[in-house]
Amino acid sequence: MSKVVKFGGSSLASAEQFVKVGNIIKADRDRRYVVPSAPGKRFPKDKKVTDMLYSCYATATGKGGREKMIAELNDIKARYTEIITGLKLNVSLEDDFKKIAEDFLNKSGRDYAASRGEYLNGKLMAAYLGWDFIDSAEVIKFKENGEFDSDKTNEILSKRLKESVHAVIPGFYGSLPDGKIKTFSRGGSDITGSIVARACKADVYENWTDVSGFLIADPRIIDNPAGIETITYKELRELSYMGAGVLHEDAIFPVRSEGIPINIRNTNSPEDNGTWIVESTCQKSKYTITGVAGKKGFCSINIEKDMMNSEIGFGRKVLQAFEDNGISFEHMPSGIDTMTIFVHQDEFMDKEQQVVAAIHRLADPDTIEIEADLALIAVVGRGMKSTRGTAGRIFSALAHANVNVKMIDQGSSELNIIIGVANEDFETAIRAIYDIFVTARI
Ligand code: ASP
């Protein structure tokens, strides 16, 4: 059995955290490949090394000048020195920092700058464990246009991994065909972990962070919500408003193609089982719903036209108005003579009049009405398919909580029900739904 383990920035923010991570790795011989992030925050007001690197590079290439850059680089060096001393490692990063300073002044690129956080932490982790270090620039490949090159990476990386029984592969970056460093988007070490798991055909991809997995609802709205033991990839996608901050969305694809499960774990509480993200499962979720999540800040555009249902191509023309203006839509419930498009208010606001004019021009509707300040809530659960009355319970709970429902959309997969409410009713609605399914457990 082999496991790939990725540790997030807060799990590697200090020597103390490194020791916890080392113990976790050593506790299971199957944990063979480690993907570290850069050191994150040690306390809430602390800075992440990645952010320090971005700002140091801006200083180096902007008006800040050499002196100021060196001062900022010294603060970054201090973060690593603290770890080296705390772990009593026989490692010096002096030469690395000299090279980084030179490269910054030679404008080596923002991505290169940010990647040094993971690169240096990977070196320390390899020294601490006594494992091989693999520079991700050699094994994670991007295409000339900046897209991740999945096939090439898989070929090179799987070959390279076979040469090391144990290795550390820093997260977040790789290289372009010309050798320049390129990073994934923020939080991208999750993606590297998934790529490594795919390349070595791991049995599990463990993603260690500072929470014990996903929660059924947002803890800022529900006090101490219950955790999710198992969730499918599809459910997680439906709850994508929720996953933010725990797992990078793109981290799912590499492992999903190989059917490798992801286990989200807590470095500060390794005894917790965390959340399993799987392709499919016969494990029943404890409650009818797996999770409830949502987001404020949507707008609905309600379009009416007599006999709309018999006009071929009407929907396409309306959607074209959005496409032409570069606006993606979130949901599209429809009636006989109406269709409603839900969009993100901040994306739509500046272009609303262009879009309205384009709808008139392309589809010639009778009326168009816009409503702002709406929230969308996704109630998701594979258990809904086999349970009667789920929708009934949701809407009676919302009625009892005095929440007016503005939109209902149930996918035919019966995996989710999407509900539109006013922004101001958002928290009340989430609480009502959580209470009826989890607290009251009916
Ligand atoms: N260090 C990078 C960031 O802060 C990548 C990561 O931690 O996943 O975004």
Residues whose N, C-alpha, C, O or C-beta is under 5 A from the ligand:
A	BS01	LIG	G9 S37 A38 T50 F172 R186 G187 G188 S189 D190
